[in-house]
Amino acid sequence: MDFAMDIFNYIVAAILIGISGTWIFLIKTMTDSFRLTPYLDKFENTSKENPKVSIILPARNEEERIRNCLDSLINQDYQNCEIIVIDDSSEDATGKIIAEYSKKYENVISVTARPKPEGWVGKNWACMEGYQKASGELLLFTDADTKHEKKVTSLAVNHLNSYSLDALSAIPKMLTFDFWTNITLPIISTFLHTRFSALNVNNPKKKTGYFFGSFFILKKKAYQEVGMHEGVKHEIIEDGALGKKVKESGYKMKMVRGEHLIDAIWARDKTTLWNALKRLMVPLYLQSGKIAIGIFFAIVFLLFIPFPILAASIVAPTETISSKVLCITSAIASILIYIGAIVEVKMGLKLKAGYALFAPLGSLVVVSGFLSGLLQAKTESAVTWRGRSYSMKDHTQSSINV
C-alpha cells in the first residue's frame, strides 16, 4: 500500500514539475510580450496620405455607455472620417440616442439594422449593415462600450500607412467592474500572451492572426477580399475569426499596444463573465470534442490542481520522502501561478496587486466556466451574448483552433 502511494506521489510530482516548467514559459512569454510589443503612438510617421475612414460602430442595448463612446469618436482630431452607428435591434434607448447624435453631427450616420437572418450572430450582421453605408477607403471597427483618446484615429491611420499595413489592431485597457472579473481576467490573460501574442501576430512566419474587436482598422479592399463579416457570420468570436482570415490570406497585419489610449470592457458583471468563459471553450469542442476535453483537463491541471494538492499536503502531512517531494513541487507550481497572476495584474491589466492573491479562486472560476462551455456546446442556447442566445452546434467555429 505504501509502495503504491509512493508511486502515485512521484507521478503527480512529475506532472507538477511539468506544470512548473509550463508556467516558467508562460511568465517569460508574458514579460516578453509586454516588453517587445510596439505601441500605437511610438513610430516614425512617414505617412503623407489622408484617406477617408469609415468608423463602424454596432450597438445593442448600450444606452448607458454609447454616449461616452460617441463623444470620444466625434472629438477625434482626424477630420476625414464618418461614424456609422448601427442600432442592432436594441430594446432600450440606444436607437433614440443614435438618432439624436445623427441629427446633431453631420458625420454621424444612423443605421437601423434589419432583422438578423438565420445563421448570423447579431454583431456580425450589424457590422455588415454598417459596412453597406461605408464610403471610406479604410474601415475602423470598434465597440459601443469603448472609449478613445482624441488622437487614436490619426495615430492608427498614420501607423498603418507608415508601415504599409493592410490591417492594424490595438490592445485596449480592459476595464473591470466587479470582484469576479478582477480575479479571473488575470488568469485568462496569461494565455492571450501565448496563443494570441502580439509578437506572433506581428511575425509573418507565424499563422497567428487576431483582432481586438474594440479597435481594429483595415483597408476596405482587404476586408472585401476575405469575405467581410459575411465570411464569419456564424462566429461567436468574430474578431478573432476575421483577424485569422486576414493573416491567412497573406495580408500584412500588426498588433500594437494601446492601453493608454483605448478603454474597453471584457465583462460587465459575473453573468457576462460566465458567458465569456463559455464562448472560449465552445469553438474548441465543436471542432473536436475529444481534443477539447483533453485541453480542458490540461487547463485544470495547469491552473488549479497545484492548489488543492498543496493544501492537502499542509493539512495532512506525512513523513515519507514521496509526500515531501509532492508538497515541494505543488508549492513551486502554486507560487509560479501566483507570479504569473501578479505579472499580468501589474504589467498588463494595471489592477491592484491584491487581486492576484485570489488566483486559486480565479482559476476555479475559469475551469468551471470552461466546463460549462463543454457541457452546453451542443445545446440550443450554448452561449448567451448581448441578450441573444445562440446554438453553435451546426456551425464549426474557426476563431480558436485546437
N, C-alpha and C positions, 0 to 999 in steps of 0.2 A: 504493500500500500504506500509506504514512504517512498519507495523507488519510483512508483508511478507518479506520485505527486512531484517528485524532483524533476522527472522528465517533463511533466506538464509545465512546471515553473520555468524551466530552461527554454522551452519552446515559446512561451509567452514573452519571456525576457528577450529572446531573439527577435520576436516581432516588434517589441518596444524599441529595440536598437534600430531596427529598420525605420520605425516611425520617427525616432530622433534624427536619423540621417535625412529623412524627407523634410523635416522641419528646419534643419540647418540649411537645406537647399532653398526652401520657401523664404526664409528670412533673408538669405543672400539675394534672392531674386527680387524681393520687395525693396531692399535698400538700393540695389542697382537700378530698379525702375524709378525710384524717387530721385536718385542722383542723375541719371542719364537721359531721362525723357525730356525732350525740348519743351520750352514754354511758348505759348501762343504769342507773347509780346516780346520775345527775345530773338531777333533775327535781323539780317541785313536786308533792308527794304529796297528792292530794285524794281518794284512794280511801277509801271507808268500807265497802267490801264485803269479804267473806272467803269467796269461792266455793271449792268443793272442786276440787282439782286432781288429775287422774289423770296421773301420770308414766309414760310408756310407753317401756320400755327393751328393745329387741330385742338378743339376744346370740347370736353363733355362734362357737364356739371361742375364748372370751375368758377362759380360766382364769387367765391371767397378769395381767389388768387389771380384771376385773369387781369384785373386792373393793374396790379403791380407789374405783371409781365408786359402788358401792352405799353404802359408808361415807359418801361425800360427800353422797349423797341422803338417807340416814337422819338425818344430822346437820343437815339444813336447819332454819332457825328458823320456817318456815311449817308449822303443825301440821295444817291441814285438807287433807291430801293422802294419796293412796295411790300405791304404787310397784308397777307391774305389769311384771314381768320375764319376758321370753319366751325360752325356750330354743329357738333356731332350728336344730334337728337337729344339735346340736353333737356332735363326735366326741372331745371331751376331757372334762374335769371340770366344764365350765360348768354343766350341769344340776344336778349334785350341789351345787355352791356356791349356786346359786339356791335349791334346796330347803332348804339349811342356813339361809340368811337368812330364808326364808319361815317356818320353824319358830320362829326366834328373835324376829322382829319382826312385830307384828300387821298393820302397814300394808304389808307386802311380800307381794304376791300372785304366786305362781309359776304360770306358764303354759307348757305344753309344746306347741309349735306342731305342728299336724297336718302330714303330708307336703305339700310345696308343690305346688299344682295346676299343670298345664301352662299356660304363658303368663305366669306370675308370676315376678318377681325375688324372691329369698329374703327380703330385708329387708322389702320391701313386704308380703309375705304375713305375716311375723312381726308387723309393726305392726298389720295388720288383726286378727290373732288376739288381740293385746293390747287393741285397741280394744273387742272384743266383751265384755271384762270391765270396761271403764271405767265408773265411775259419777259422775265429776266433771263439772262444768259447763265446766271448762277442761281441755284436753289439752296436756301438755308432752312433746314428743318429744326424746329425747337418745340418745347412743350409749354403748355399754358401755366404750369406751376414753376416756371424757370424765370430767373431774374438776371439781366445782363448789364454789365458796366457799359458806359457810354461809347467806348471805342472798340467794342468787341467785333462788330461787323466789319469795320475798316481794317482791323488787325487780321481778321480771318481772310478777307479778300486779298490784302497785300501779301500775307503769308502764302496763300495758295498760288498767287501769281509769281512771287519771287522764287519759288521752288518748282514752278511749272507742274503743279499738282493737279490731279483730276478731282480729288476729294480730300477733305480735312475734317477731323473731328476733335473736339476739345473735351478734356476731362473736367467735369464741374466739381464744385464743392458740394458734397452730399449733406443736405440739412436733415437733422433728426429732431423729432418732437416728443418721443416717449422713451421710457426706460428700456423697453424690449428691443427697439431698433438700435439704441445706443450700445447694447451689449452684444447684439447679433451681427450688425454690419461689419465690425472689425474682423470677425471670423470669416464671413463671406468674402470680404475684400482681399484677404490673403490669396485666394485662388484667382482673383482677377489679375493679379500681378504675374501669374504663371500662364494660365490658359489664354487670357486676353491681354497680355502685357503689351503696352505701347511699343516696347522695344521689338517685339515680334511683329506687330502691325507695321512698323516702320522698316522692317528688314525685308527687302524684295525677295530674298531667298526662302522666307517663311510663308506658309499658306495662310497664316492667321490674318483675318480681316474682321473689323468690328467698328461699329459706330456707337457713340453715346447718343441716345435718342434726344437728349436735352439740347444737343448742339452738334450738328454736322452740316457742312456746306459742300456742294459738289457741282460740277458742270452739268448743265441740262442734258447735253449730248450723252454723257456717261450714264446719267440716270435713265434716259430713254433706252439706251442700248443694253442695259442689264435687266430691262423689263419693268422698271418703275416699281411702285408699291404693288402693282398687279402681280408681279412676279413673286411676291412674298405675301400674297393676300391672306393666306391662312396661318401665317407665322405669328405666334403669340409674343415672341421676342423679335419683332420686326426689324429693329435697328441692327441687331447682331446679324440677322439673315441678310439684310441689304448690304451691310459692310462686307460680309463674306463674299457675296456675289461680285461686288466691285473689285475686290482683291483678286478673286479667282479669274476674273475677266481680263486681268492684266493691266488694270488702271493703276496709276501712281497715287497712292494714298498715304496719309500721315496722321498720326495721333499726337496731340500736344497737351501739355498741362495748362489748365485754365481755371484752377480752383479759386484764384484771387480775382477772377473776372466774371465768373458764372456761378450762380447758385441754383441747385436743383434738389429735387426731393425723390428719394428712393422708395420710402414707405411712409405713409402719413400717420398710421396707427397700427395696432397689433393685427388688425384684420388684413390690411393691405400688405403688411409684412409677411403674414402667413401665406397669402396667395402669391407673393413674390418668390418665396422659397419653393412653393409647389411648382411654379412655372419654370423653374430652373431644372427640375427633375423630369417633368412630363416629356419634353423633347427627347431626352435620352432614352426613356422607356419605350417610346413609340418607334425609335429606330431599332432598338434591340433590347428586349426585356431582360434577357439573361445577362448581357453586359451591364445594363443599367443597375441590376440588382448587385452585381459584383462591385460596381463603382460605389454603390450605396454602402455596402459593408466596409469597403476600403475607407470611405469617409468616416464611418462610425469609429473605426479603429484610429484613424488619423486625428480626429477632432475630440473624441470623447473618452474612449476606453482607458487611456492612461490615468484619468482622474479617479474613477472608482477603484481601479487596481491599487493605486497609491493609498487611497482612503482605507481599503481593506487591509493593506499591509501595515498601516499605522494602528488601526483599531484592534486588529487581531494578529500581532506579530508572532512569528515562530523563530526558533533559533537555528534552523537549517541554513546551510550556505545558499541553497537554491532560492529560498524565500527572501534572503537578504539581497541576492542579485536581482530578484524581481522587484523588490522595494526600491533599490537604487535606480534601476532602468526606468521604472514608472515615474520616479521623481524627476529624472533628467528629461523624459518626454514631456511631462507636465510643465516643467519650467520653460521648456522651449516653446510650448503653446502659448504660455503667458508672455514670453518675449515677443513672439510674433504678433500677439494682440496689442502689446504696448507700442511696437514699431508702427503698426497701422494706425492706432489711435493718435499718436503724437505726430508722425510724419505725413500721414495721409488725410485722415478724417478731421484732425485738429479738435478732438474731443478731450474731455477731462481724463487724465490717466486712470482715475478710479474705475472707470467703466471696464478697463482691461482686467480688473480683479474678478469680474464676473464671467471670465472666459468659460468655466465649466458649464454655467447656466446658459450662456450664449451658444455654446456648442450643442447642448441638449436641444435647444430650440431649433437650431439648424437641422440636425439629423431628424428631429420629429417632423419638421416641415417637409423634408425630402421624402420621408417615409409616407407621409400623407399624399405627396405627389405620385409616388409609385402605386399606392393602393387605389387612387382615383383617376389614374391616367386615362383609362378607357371608359369612364363614366360619361353620362350626358352633360355633366357640369364639372369637368375636370378642373377648370380654372375660372375664377370669377375676377373680372378686371374692369374697373371703371363702371360698375353697376351692371355689367353683362356677364352671363355665364356662357362658357364655350365648351363644346365637345371636340376633343382633338383626335378621337380615335380613328377617323377616316383620313387624317392628314398627317403624314410624316413630317416632323419638324426638322429643319436643317440648320437652325440658328446655332445650335450647340451639337458638336459631334462626339460620339462615343470614342 
